[in-house]
């Protein structure tokens, strides 16, 4: 069966090729999530491992080695201008407030910290689910 294109959500009828998410990246996210931020849960989604805070999808270790990050849609112009960032699409439709960060843009610990802080700051504005 044909694989999904990288950095795009699968179309109906496609299946993942069995590639696992980056477990080291998932461990680093897990280690950095502050229990004071809210109830943190993990769920396999989109071929990766997603981290939810108070029921709101926040960040995910992607099956392609990068990150899926939830951001404030009002900050889209600023966020999309950053290196290694691509807007997310699902079935050909842009997903406001969601970006993909390429693994090459996560070279240092400060890079991951910055994306996690941005995601947590936005999710903190949402009501718990």
C-alpha positions as a printed NumPy array, in Angstrom:
array([[  0.   ,   0.   ,   0.   ],
       [  1.261,   3.502,  -0.779],
       [  2.808,   5.461,   2.099],
       [  1.575,   8.866,   3.138],
       [  3.682,  11.789,   1.987],
       [  5.904,  13.126,   4.775],
       [  4.592,  16.061,   6.813],
       [  1.053,  15.459,   5.656],
       [ -1.776,  13.685,   7.407],
       [ -2.854,  10.463,   5.753],
       [ -5.661,  10.392,   3.247],
       [ -8.433,   7.886,   3.836],
       [ -7.361,   4.496,   2.605],
       [ -3.654,   5.046,   3.235],
       [ -1.837,   3.203,   5.955],
       [  1.359,   3.923,   7.773],
       [  4.386,   1.939,   6.751],
       [  5.006,   0.783,  10.317],
       [  7.603,   3.433,  11.016],
       [  7.702,   4.21 ,  14.717],
       [  7.929,   7.682,  16.157],
       [ 11.267,   8.921,  17.469],
       [ 11.319,   7.315,  20.919],
       [ 14.228,   9.443,  22.124],
       [ 12.343,  12.605,  21.176],
       [  9.231,  11.288,  22.94 ],
       [ 11.314,  10.602,  26.072],
       [ 12.725,  14.133,  25.949],
       [  9.225,  15.613,  25.653],
       [  8.009,  13.429,  28.512],
       [ 10.918,  14.507,  30.724],
       [ 10.255,  18.188,  30.039],
       [  6.512,  18.212,  30.62 ],
       [  5.931,  19.878,  33.968],
       [  3.291,  18.088,  36.033],
       [  2.145,  21.544,  37.141],
       [  1.046,  22.312,  33.576],
       [ -2.021,  20.067,  33.988],
       [ -2.937,  16.419,  33.566],
       [ -0.591,  14.958,  30.969],
       [ -1.65 ,  11.926,  28.94 ],
       [ -0.011,  10.16 ,  26.027],
       [ -1.747,   8.664,  23.044],
       [ -0.558,   7.09 ,  19.818],
       [ -1.975,   9.267,  17.063],
       [ -1.124,  10.113,  13.459],
       [  1.608,   7.478,  13.46 ],
       [  3.405,   9.221,  16.312],
       [  3.071,   9.719,  20.037],
       [  0.932,  12.659,  21.083],
       [  1.034,  14.409,  24.44 ],
       [ -2.161,  15.954,  25.72 ],
       [ -2.454,  18.437,  28.555],
       [ -5.857,  18.513,  30.249],
       [ -7.236,  16.632,  27.25 ],
       [ -5.943,  19.115,  24.658],
       [ -3.526,  17.775,  22.067],
       [ -0.349,  19.799,  22.63 ],
       [  2.696,  18.288,  20.92 ],
       [  3.637,  15.014,  19.268],
       [  6.759,  13.116,  18.308],
       [  6.154,  12.517,  14.612],
       [  6.688,   9.281,  12.743],
       [  8.89 ,  11.269,  10.354],
       [ 11.297,  12.314,  13.111],
       [ 10.135,  15.85 ,  13.765],
       [  7.487,  17.436,  15.929],
       [  3.849,  18.286,  15.478],
       [  3.3  ,  21.406,  17.553],
       [  0.112,  23.198,  18.496],
       [  0.52 ,  26.966,  18.319],
       [ -1.661,  30.044,  18.558],
       [ -3.25 ,  30.514,  15.11 ],
       [ -2.846,  34.281,  15.57 ],
       [  0.943,  33.774,  15.566],
       [  0.941,  31.908,  12.232],
       [  2.946,  34.484,  10.224],
       [  5.667,  34.614,  12.891],
       [  5.784,  30.842,  13.441],
       [  5.76 ,  29.879,   9.748],
       [  8.742,  32.181,   9.129],
       [ 10.925,  30.195,  11.555],
       [ 13.486,  27.764,  10.077],
       [ 12.378,  24.164,   9.591],
       [  8.675,  24.921,  10.059],
       [  5.92 ,  23.867,   7.71 ],
       [  2.176,  24.379,   8.101],
       [  0.211,  21.176,   8.605],
       [ -2.416,  19.911,   6.194],
       [ -5.048,  17.212,   6.612],
       [ -6.617,  15.771,   3.481],
       [ -5.507,  18.863,   1.558],
       [ -6.898,  21.315,   4.116],
       [ -4.614,  23.624,   6.102],
       [ -4.754,  23.1  ,   9.857],
       [ -4.552,  26.518,  11.551],
       [ -2.588,  26.363,  14.77 ],
       [ -0.657,  23.226,  13.831],
       [  2.849,  23.058,  12.432],
       [  5.474,  20.477,  11.632],
       [  9.021,  21.161,  12.858],
       [ 11.693,  19.216,  10.976],
       [ 14.087,  17.179,  13.111],
       [ 17.041,  19.194,  11.758],
       [ 15.589,  22.233,  13.548],
       [ 15.688,  20.391,  16.876],
       [ 19.477,  20.118,  17.118],
       [ 19.773,  21.607,  20.604],
       [ 17.845,  21.105,  23.809],
       [ 16.861,  24.771,  23.771],
       [ 15.075,  24.213,  20.439],
       [ 12.79 ,  21.541,  21.875],
       [ 12.253,  23.613,  25.021],
       [ 11.161,  26.63 ,  22.977],
       [  8.604,  24.63 ,  20.957],
       [  7.257,  22.928,  24.052],
       [  6.923,  26.25 ,  25.884],
       [  5.086,  27.751,  22.902],
       [  2.675,  24.796,  22.736],
       [  2.039,  24.788,  26.493],
       [  1.448,  28.548,  26.547],
       [ -1.254,  28.238,  23.894],
       [ -2.904,  25.135,  25.349],
       [ -3.055,  26.882,  28.745],
       [ -5.552,  29.305,  27.154],
       [ -7.923,  26.449,  26.237],
       [-10.527,  24.947,  28.542],
       [ -9.812,  21.405,  29.783],
       [-11.619,  18.615,  27.948]])
